[in-house]
Amino acid sequence: MASNYESSDVLAYWKDLHKRFQDKLYTFMREDAKKDMDNNFDLLYKSISKQAINNCLIHGDFGPTNILYDQEKQCLSGIIDFSEMRVSDPAYDIAALIGFFGYGLSFAESMIPHYPEIEYYIERAKLYQTTFALQEALYGVEEDDQRAFEAGIERYI
């Protein structure tokens, strides 16, 4: 049995996710939303194919809800919930920071002086984050969680 800590085939992962969206979610979506998502995936496939991806250990759910901030000390005080941790593309964690529920692109860009590689990841991160709501909807379908499905699909119907 493979562990989450083995290096993933990033392109294969995203192709599988795209197919699952098409098979399980596209029947609920507006035509323009399906077309936009297919275009985003095409751009993502091109980005993955043109850049060498140096997989590393990623958090896998690196959004604001899992980053603890000490208001009094004005500093980061911890990171929690490593249940999605795996070896994969570091751009995925950056995507969570810039995504719909994240801090935005300007936040990630402000980190460049401290973490210059972010510049290299931003193109893919922007594409990854476009899938987050549908990932929530897909989770809802696959795990029979109506609330997750409705929350994820709402902007696409």
C-alpha positions, 0 to 999 in steps of 0.5 A: 500500500502506498503512503501519502508520503510517496511522491505523487504524479502531479499531472495524473492527479489533476487529470483524475480530478478533472475526470471526476468533476466531469463525471460527477459534477458537470451535470449540475453545472452551467455550460459556461462554468463547465467550459471555464473549468475545462479551460482552466484544466487545459492551462493547468496541464500545460503549466505542469508539463512545461515546468519541472515540479520539485515535489516536496512535503506539503501541508495539503490544507494550508488555508487560514483556518489551519494557520494560528496567529497570536494577536497579542504577539503579532506573529504566527504561533502555529500550523495545525491539521496535517491530515492532508499532508503528502509529497506533491507540488508546493504550488498547492499550498500556495494556492490555499493561501491565495484562494477564495478563503485565503489571504489573496495573491498580494499576500503570497507576493509579499512573501517573495523576499522571504520565499523567492520560489513563490514566484515560480509557483504562482502560475500553477497556484492560481489555477489550482485554487480555481478548483477548490469549490468544486473539490468541496462539491465533489467531496459532498457527492463522494461522501454523501455530504449534502452541505459540502456539495451545496456549498461547493457547487453554488457558484457553478449552477 
